[in-house]
């Protein structure tokens, strides 16, 4: 019961001043509204050490990422998968990321450049700007004393050489080697390594020995010499393609002297090779193994290995097995593997589904640009993305992507400086003129509108951030 004196005082105050005391209703708000008003309550970023990628669309905060800084506490592995349809900004992201990483003195980058136009790869302009000559693997040029990489380079261990030879053959044949063919290859490889000591063994030596095996090899197995020769015939025919076929000149001689493996950026230009031919995964396997044994060293440098058209690796069970070992060793030796793929369905539904899943599991960072709705849902199921992220992927405009860094999911707008722009957008750099400024203004306005739509979408669906795609 209220105090009579308080009631009397309240009545007198109301009569005198004409005011009635009111009760303030409690403030009710949603989590999304609170994060929009009070930015410090938004999801935490990835720290302030590393390279600037851009800004978070929702909070407006700067987005900084570096797998070497995050590895351990926030990232179980430093490897990165980039997905998305063509024309949405994957190449621009890769190039600016590499340029910004190279500002650190302890960083070194290798790029397998599988795309290009006008006879050069996409990374040619950046290489020229840094004073670097790309390593161009071209069968035509190789015949005229061009670049060669030797699968039997003494820098590669004997076990690594044999594994690489098996992979080359299995990729070309489309199936694994049977026991007899594998034995014939092993015997020929062992004989070549033991008897040739005055020079680098080359593939021609292996082919010759497969066609003309030593009688001792047959006697050791208690089989006829003709049987051993028959076991190795198919293997010899496959390797002959690298020696005297459409790929000759690139791998049938000693490794070219003078390849600078200490340069900050090393670009392997594969743009002269048909991206849809069997030659591309073979090339990537040879380059990958050669780099594993000649480039990666147990020093204090942090290394980035970026592969465009990486589905050639992930989609081949034989090549994927080689790269799985490289990725496992990479974590101990300071290597970050960056795989760029257009469609995840190209690899997870293929013959190498098991190997693809193993490599994807090692990629703790995933960046997804715009995809069609069906592809986005499939990607979400495989990667375990939140439902709101999957729904927003088809609405993304160029330059905006969903980033998933070990479960920390953000929508990020990639920012490019005016200095980087002519190096990143090589086609625009060739065609741009002063009359394009109005078009640039319209493009920036459209990008701003897209960012605002994305921010509104994220706020609306923030409550679903814990749910994943069924």
C-alpha positions in Angstrom: 0.0 0.0 0.0 1.4 3.4 -1.0 2.4 5.9 1.6 -0.4 8.6 2.0 2.2 11.4 2.1 3.5 10.3 -1.3 0.0 10.2 -2.8 -0.7 13.7 -1.5 2.6 15.0 -2.8 2.0 13.5 -6.2 -1.5 15.0 -6.4 -0.3 18.5 -5.4 2.5 18.4 -7.9 0.2 17.4 -10.7 -2.2 20.3 -9.8 0.5 22.8 -9.5 2.6 22.0 -12.6 0.1 20.2 -14.8 2.4 17.2 -15.2 1.6 13.5 -14.7 4.4 11.1 -14.0 4.7 8.4 -16.6 6.3 5.0 -16.7 8.9 4.4 -19.4 8.2 1.3 -21.4 11.2 -1.1 -21.8 13.2 -0.8 -25.0 12.7 -3.8 -27.3 15.1 -4.5 -30.1 16.5 -7.3 -32.2 20.0 -8.6 -32.4 20.4 -7.3 -35.9 19.2 -3.8 -34.9 21.6 -3.7 -32.0 24.5 -4.7 -34.2 23.6 -2.1 -36.8 23.5 0.7 -34.1 26.3 -0.5 -31.9 29.0 -1.7 -34.3 31.3 -3.0 -31.5 28.7 -5.7 -30.8 29.0 -7.0 -34.4 30.7 -10.3 -35.2 34.5 -10.1 -34.4 36.9 -9.6 -37.3 40.0 -11.6 -38.1 42.4 -9.3 -36.3 44.5 -6.4 -37.5 47.5 -8.1 -38.9 47.8 -9.2 -42.5 46.7 -7.8 -45.9 43.7 -5.7 -46.4 41.0 -7.4 -48.6 38.3 -4.7 -48.4 35.4 -4.1 -46.0 32.6 -6.0 -44.5 29.4 -5.2 -46.3 27.3 -5.4 -43.1 29.4 -3.6 -40.5 31.6 -1.5 -42.8 34.7 -2.6 -40.9 37.9 -3.2 -42.8 38.5 -6.8 -43.6 42.0 -8.1 -43.1 43.1 -11.6 -43.8 46.4 -13.5 -43.6 46.5 -17.3 -43.3 50.0 -17.2 -41.7 48.9 -14.9 -38.9 45.7 -16.8 -38.3 47.2 -20.3 -38.5 47.0 -22.2 -35.3 44.5 -20.4 -33.1 41.9 -19.4 -35.7 42.8 -21.6 -38.7 43.6 -25.3 -38.6 45.2 -25.0 -42.1 46.5 -22.1 -44.1 45.0 -23.3 -47.4 42.3 -21.3 -49.3 39.6 -22.2 -51.9 38.2 -19.5 -54.2 34.9 -20.3 -56.1 32.6 -18.4 -58.5 31.4 -17.8 -62.0 33.7 -16.0 -64.4 33.6 -12.2 -64.4 32.8 -11.8 -60.7 36.2 -10.8 -59.4 38.2 -14.0 -58.7 41.1 -12.9 -60.7 41.1 -9.4 -59.3 41.1 -10.8 -55.8 44.0 -13.2 -56.5 46.2 -10.6 -58.1 45.7 -7.9 -55.5 46.1 -10.4 -52.7 49.5 -11.5 -54.1 50.7 -7.9 -54.7 49.8 -7.0 -51.1 51.4 -10.2 -49.7 54.6 -9.4 -51.6 55.0 -6.2 -49.5 56.2 -8.5 -46.7 59.8 -9.3 -47.2 59.4 -12.9 -46.0 56.7 -13.8 -48.6 57.2 -15.7 -51.8 54.6 -16.7 -54.4 54.3 -19.2 -57.2 51.5 -18.9 -59.6 50.3 -21.6 -62.2 48.8 -19.3 -64.8 46.5 -21.4 -66.9 44.6 -18.5 -68.6 45.6 -15.8 -71.0 45.2 -14.0 -74.3 47.3 -12.5 -77.0 49.9 -15.2 -76.5 50.7 -14.5 -72.8 49.2 -15.5 -69.5 47.0 -13.3 -67.3 49.9 -12.6 -64.8 52.2 -11.4 -67.5 51.6 -7.7 -66.8 52.2 -8.1 -63.1 55.4 -10.1 -63.7 56.6 -7.3 -66.0 55.8 -4.7 -63.4 57.9 -6.6 -60.9 60.8 -7.2 -63.4 60.1 -10.9 -63.5 60.1 -13.1 -66.6 57.4 -15.8 -66.5 58.5 -19.4 -67.0 56.5 -20.2 -70.2 55.9 -23.9 -70.8 55.1 -24.1 -74.5 55.8 -27.2 -76.7 56.6 -25.1 -79.7 59.0 -22.9 -77.8 60.5 -25.9 -76.0 61.6 -27.4 -79.4 63.7 -24.2 -79.9 65.6 -24.5 -76.6 62.7 -23.3 -74.4 62.0 -24.1 -70.8 62.3 -27.7 -69.7 61.4 -29.4 -66.4 62.8 -32.9 -65.9 60.6 -35.4 -64.0 63.8 -37.3 -63.3 65.7 -34.2 -62.0 68.2 -35.4 -59.3 66.7 -32.7 -57.0 63.6 -34.9 -56.7 64.0 -38.0 -54.5 63.9 -41.4 -56.2 60.6 -42.2 -54.5 59.2 -38.8 -55.7 60.4 -39.5 -59.3 58.6 -42.9 -59.4 55.4 -41.5 -57.9 55.5 -38.7 -60.5 56.0 -41.2 -63.3 53.1 -43.3 -62.1 50.9 -40.2 -61.9 51.7 -39.1 -65.4 50.9 -42.5 -66.8 47.7 -43.0 -64.8 46.4 -39.5 -65.7 47.0 -40.2 -69.4 45.5 -43.7 -69.2 42.5 -42.7 -67.1 43.0 -45.6 -64.6 45.6 -47.0 -62.2 48.5 -49.1 -63.2 48.2 -52.8 -62.8 50.8 -54.7 -60.8 52.7 -55.9 -63.9 52.9 -52.5 -65.6 53.9 -51.0 -62.3 56.6 -53.6 -61.9 58.0 -52.9 -65.4 58.1 -49.2 -64.7 59.8 -49.7 -61.4 62.5 -51.9 -62.9 63.2 -49.5 -65.8 63.4 -46.5 -63.4 65.7 -48.3 -61.0 68.0 -49.4 -63.9 68.2 -45.9 -65.3 69.0 -44.3 -62.0 71.7 -46.8 -61.2 73.5 -46.9 -64.5 73.4 -43.2 -65.6 75.8 -41.2 -63.5 77.5 -38.8 -65.9 74.3 -36.7 -66.6 70.7 -36.2 -65.6 68.5 -39.2 -66.6 65.6 -38.2 -68.8 62.3 -39.7 -70.0 63.9 -41.0 -73.2 66.0 -43.3 -71.0 62.9 -44.8 -69.3 61.1 -45.3 -72.6 64.1 -47.1 -74.1 64.5 -49.4 -71.1 60.7 -50.2 -71.1 61.0 -51.3 -74.7 64.2 -53.2 -74.2 64.2 -54.5 -70.6 67.3 -56.2 -69.2 67.4 -60.0 -69.1 68.3 -59.9 -65.4 65.0 -58.3 -64.6 63.1 -61.2 -66.1 65.3 -63.7 -64.4 64.8 -62.1 -61.0 61.1 -62.6 -61.4 61.4 -66.0 -63.1 59.4 -64.9 -66.1 60.1 -64.7 -69.8 61.9 -61.5 -71.2 59.0 -61.1 -73.7 56.5 -60.9 -70.8 58.4 -58.1 -69.1 58.6 -56.3 -72.4 54.8 -56.7 -72.9 54.1 -55.5 -69.4 55.9 -52.2 -70.0 54.7 -51.6 -73.6 51.6 -49.5 -72.7 53.6 -47.5 -70.2 56.2 -46.8 -72.9 53.6 -45.6 -75.3 52.2 -43.1 -72.8 55.6 -41.7 -71.9 56.4 -41.5 -75.5 53.9 -38.7 -75.8 56.1 -36.6 -73.6 59.2 -37.6 -75.6 58.0 -37.6 -79.2 54.4 -36.5 -79.1 52.4 -33.3 -78.8 54.1 -32.5 -75.4 57.6 -33.1 -76.5 60.3 -30.6 -75.7 59.0 -29.6 -72.2 60.0 -32.7 -70.1 62.3 -34.8 -72.2 65.6 -33.2 -71.2 67.6 -31.8 -68.3 65.9 -29.0 -66.3 66.7 -25.6 -67.8 69.5 -23.9 -65.9 68.9 -20.5 -64.5 65.3 -20.7 -63.2 65.2 -18.3 -60.4 63.6 -19.9 -57.4 64.5 -17.1 -55.1 62.4 -14.4 -56.9 59.5 -13.0 -54.8 57.1 -14.0 -57.6 57.5 -17.1 -59.9 54.9 -17.4 -62.7 54.5 -20.6 -64.7 52.7 -19.6 -67.8 50.6 -22.6 -69.0 48.4 -20.5 -71.3 49.8 -22.2 -74.4 48.4 -25.5 -73.3 44.8 -26.5 -74.1 43.0 -26.2 -70.7 40.7 -29.1 -71.6 43.3 -31.5 -72.7 44.9 -34.3 -70.7 48.1 -32.3 -70.9 47.0 -29.8 -68.2 46.8 -32.1 -65.2 50.0 -33.8 -66.3 51.7 -30.4 -66.4 50.4 -29.4 -63.0 51.6 -32.7 -61.5 55.1 -32.3 -62.9 55.3 -28.6 -61.8 53.9 -29.4 -58.4 56.3 -32.2 -57.6 59.3 -30.4 -59.0 58.5 -27.4 -56.8 58.0 -29.6 -53.8 61.5 -30.8 -54.0 63.3 -27.7 -55.3 61.4 -24.6 -54.1 59.9 -25.4 -50.6 62.6 -25.3 -48.0 62.6 -25.4 -44.2 63.5 -21.7 -43.8 61.5 -18.8 -42.3 59.9 -17.7 -45.6 56.1 -17.9 -46.0 55.2 -19.3 -49.4 52.0 -19.1 -51.4 51.2 -21.6 -54.2 48.3 -20.3 -56.3 46.8 -22.5 -58.9 44.3 -21.3 -61.4 42.0 -23.9 -63.1 42.7 -26.0 -60.0 40.0 -28.5 -60.9 42.6 -30.2 -63.0 44.3 -31.1 -59.7 41.2 -31.7 -57.5 39.3 -33.7 -60.1 42.1 -36.2 -60.8 42.5 -38.8 -58.1 46.1 -39.4 -59.2 47.2 -35.7 -59.2 45.2 -35.0 -56.1 47.1 -37.7 -54.2 50.4 -35.9 -55.0 49.0 -32.6 -53.9 47.6 -34.0 -50.7 51.1 -34.8 -49.6 52.3 -31.3 -50.6 49.5 -29.7 -48.6 50.2 -31.8 -45.5 53.9 -30.9 -45.7 53.0 -27.3 -46.5 51.5 -26.7 -43.1 54.8 -27.6 -41.4 57.0 -25.7 -44.0 54.9 -22.4 -44.1 53.0 -23.1 -47.4 49.6 -21.7 -48.2 47.9 -23.4 -51.2 45.3 -21.3 -53.0 43.0 -23.2 -55.4 40.8 -21.3 -57.8 37.8 -23.2 -59.2 34.7 -22.1 -61.1 32.2 -24.8 -59.9 32.5 -27.0 -56.9 30.2 -29.5 -58.6 32.9 -30.0 -61.2 35.0 -31.8 -58.6 32.8 -33.2 -55.9 30.7 -35.3 -58.3 33.6 -36.6 -60.4 35.7 -39.7 -60.2 37.9 -38.1 -57.6 35.2 -37.3 -55.1 37.1 -38.9 -52.2 40.4 -37.1 -53.1 38.5 -33.8 -53.7 36.8 -34.0 -50.3 40.2 -34.5 -48.7 41.7 -31.4 -50.3 38.6 -29.3 -49.6 38.8 -30.3 -46.0 42.3 -28.9 -45.8 41.1 -25.5 -47.1 40.0 -23.8 -44.0 39.3 -20.5 -45.9 36.6 -20.4 -48.6 35.6 -17.4 -50.7 32.5 -17.8 -52.8 31.5 -15.3 -55.5 28.2 -15.2 -57.3 26.8 -18.5 -58.5 23.4 -19.7 -59.8 20.9 -20.7 -57.1 21.3 -24.5 -57.7 25.1 -24.3 -57.7 25.0 -22.1 -54.5 22.8 -24.7 -52.7 25.2 -27.5 -53.7 28.2 -25.5 -52.6 26.5 -24.7 -49.3 25.8 -28.4 -48.6 29.4 -29.4 -49.3 31.0 -26.5 -47.4 28.4 -26.4 -44.6 27.6 -22.7 -45.1 24.9 -20.9 -43.1 21.5 -20.7 -44.8 21.5 -16.9 -45.1 24.9 -17.1 -46.9 23.7 -19.6 -49.4 20.6 -17.5 -50.2 22.7 -14.4 -50.7 25.3 -15.9 -53.1 23.1 -15.7 -56.3 22.4 -12.0 -55.6 26.1 -11.0 -55.2 27.5 -8.5 -57.7 31.1 -8.5 -59.0 33.6 -7.7 -56.3 31.4 -8.9 -53.4 31.8 -12.4 -52.0 30.9 -14.6 -49.0 34.0 -15.4 -46.9 34.1 -18.4 -44.6 37.2 -18.4 -42.5 36.9 -21.5 -40.4 33.3 -20.7 -39.5 33.6 -16.9 -39.3 31.3 -16.0 -42.2 31.1 -12.5 -43.6 30.0 -10.7 -46.8 33.0 -8.8 -48.0 33.5 -6.1 -50.6 36.9 -6.4 -52.3 38.6 -3.0 -52.7 41.1 -2.2 -55.4 43.4 0.8 -55.4 43.9 3.0 -58.4 47.5 1.9 -58.6 46.4 -1.8 -58.7 43.5 -1.3 -61.2 45.5 -1.3 -64.5 47.5 -4.3 -63.4 44.4 -6.3 -62.2 41.9 -5.5 -65.0 44.2 -6.1 -67.9 41.5 -6.0 -70.5 40.2 -2.6 -69.2 43.7 -1.3 -69.1 44.0 -1.9 -72.9 40.7 -0.4 -73.8 40.0 2.3 -71.2 39.9 6.0 -72.3 38.9 9.3 -70.8 35.4 8.8 -72.0 34.9 5.9 -69.6 34.7 8.1 -66.5 30.9 8.4 -66.7 30.6 4.7 -67.0 32.9 4.2 -64.0 30.7 6.5 -61.9 27.6 4.6 -62.9 29.4 1.3 -62.0 30.4 2.6 -58.6 26.8 3.7 -58.0 25.5 0.3 -58.9 28.1 -1.3 -56.6 27.1 0.9 -53.7 23.4 0.0 -54.3 24.3 -3.7 -54.4 26.2 -3.3 -51.1 23.2 -1.7 -49.4 20.9 -4.5 -50.7 23.4 -7.1 -49.4 23.6 -5.4 -46.0 19.8 -5.3 -45.7 19.6 -9.0 -46.7 22.2 -10.0 -44.1 20.4 -8.0 -41.3 17.1 -9.6 -42.2 18.5 -13.1 -42.1 20.9 -12.7 -39.2 18.8 -14.8 -37.0 19.5 -17.8 -39.2 23.3 -17.4 -38.8 23.6 -20.6 -36.7 21.6 -22.8 -39.1 23.2 -24.6 -42.0 21.8 -25.8 -45.3 20.0 -29.1 -45.0 
